[in-house]
Amino acid sequence: MSDADEVSKIMEELHIELANEFLRRVKMGDATPADLNGARQFLRDNGIDAVALRGSPLQKLAMVLPFEEQQLIEAPLKTFSLPAPEQVDKAVSL
């Protein structure tokens, strides 16, 4: 296993453990406001608007955070546009 593969595996494990710890704190009622803010930022940083796999720690965390139902319905969808092909070609040639 290369160093890059090992680092990648460590980062993946850390990501899973962090999600599990946020989930545990929220479920147990031990989450402080700072924990909830950290969990919120964790979800945001991980593109919660993307589909979380059923049963994953990220999906479980999203389901137990104290959001109002109306907030979930009104949340705007993130959109983005791809650059024009000539912009990509220019960036690649730099």
Helices and strands as residue ranges (DSSP letters): H 3-28, H 33-45, H 57-64, H 69-74, H 85-93
